[in-house]
């Protein structure tokens, strides 16, 4: 198939677009101020949850534990701004850890860990809203601080 001169001339109109700056600037996410304590009751998926949250929330301090006693102990010993649990895991929703997290000023994020699988088809649609949960909390903190 031979292309006409008109076909090639139409590309000249596209030259104007080369100098345009994209309206959406890609963001570099930095969560280095975030301290997140994650309780994963199912030990088999613990490393997957830790790895996925680490990729999703770069530079955040993330501690993942697999039993409630350790989660409660760490919540008393260190400062955490966010607690993460999967309320679909057996016994988690009625646990002392969840009661403590609900009564604290810290953010409690309930995730379905099965959707965090980075190889799964749902990961792309599930990860961005999760990341925004952590951004929203940071935004609220900035709004509460007085502007100089």
N, C-alpha and C positions, 0 to 999 in steps of 0.2 A: 504494500500500500504506500503510495506516494503522498506526502503531506503537502498541502498548498502553502503558499506564502502567507496567507491570512492566518493559518494555524500558528506559524512561527512568530508572526507579528503580535499575536495575542500575548506572548510571553513578555513583550516589552512593557505591557501594562503592569506586570508583576514587579518590575524594578522598584516601584515606589514602596513596596512593602518591606524591602530589605532594611531600610533605615528606621522602621518603626520599632519602638520598644514594646515588648509584650506588656499587657495590662496586668497580668498576674505574675508576680515575682516569686520564684520558688523560695520556700522558707527552709532555713536550717534550724532544726528543732534542738533546743538545749534545755534539758531538764536537770541541770546540775544542782539546783537548789531543792529539788524534790527528794523526799525521804519516804520510801514506800515499803510497808510491811505487808507481805502476801502470805496468806495461810492456804495451803493446798492439802486437803485431807487425803487425796489419792496420790500416794508416793510414786506411782508409775508415770504420772504426767508432770511431776514437779520440775524436772529439768527442762521440759518443753515450755512450761509456763514461764519459767525464769528467763530462758533464752528469748522467747517471743516478746515479753515485756521489755527486756533489755534492748532489743532492736527497735521496738515501738517508741521507747522513751529514752533516747540516748543521753548518757551522762547522769542519769538519775541513780540515786542510791537505792537499790532494791534488795531487800532481804526476803528470801522465800523459805518458809518453814513448813514441816509436814505434820505438826501436831499442835493442838490447842494450848497445851501447857507452855510450850516454847514460845508461841505467839503472845500469850499473856505475859510471860516473863520479859520478853523483849519490849513489849509495849510499855512496861513499867520502867525498864532500864534506860531506854533511849527515846529521843524525840522523833516522832513520825508525823508527817502531815497527812498521810493517806494510809488507810487500811484497805486491803483487797481480799475478797472471799468469793467463793462460788456457792451461792445459796441453794443450788440444786444438789450439792453433795449431801449425803445423809448426815443428819445431826448438826449441820453447820448453822442453819437458820435459828435454832433454839439454843445455841452455845453461849457460854459466858463471854467468849471473845466478841461475838456479834453484839451482845448486850452492852459490853464495855465500849465498843466502837460507836454504837448508836448514842450513847450517853456522853461521848467526848465531843470536843469542838472540831476534831479532825474529820476529814472526808472519809466516808465509807463507800467504796465502789464494789458493787456486786457484778461479777462477770460470769459468763458461762464458759468455763475453761475449754470445753470441747470445741468451741468456735475459734479458739486461739491458735489452732494447728496451722502453722504457716504453709504447709503443703496442701491444705484444704482449699476447696473452691470458694468458701465463704470468707476466707481471710481478708481479701482486699476490701470487701464491703463492710466487714466487721471491725477492722483495725482503725480506720480513720475516725469513726465516731468515738471509739475508746480513747484515742489520743486526744481528741477534743475535750473529753471529760477532764483530763488532767490540765489542759490549757485553760479551760473555763475556771477551774479553781485558782489557778495562778492569776488570771485576770481579775477575779473577785478580790484577791489579796491586794493587787495593785490599786484597785478602785478605793478600797478602804483606807489606804495610806494617804496622808496629806500630800498634796502637790506642792512642790517648791517653786 
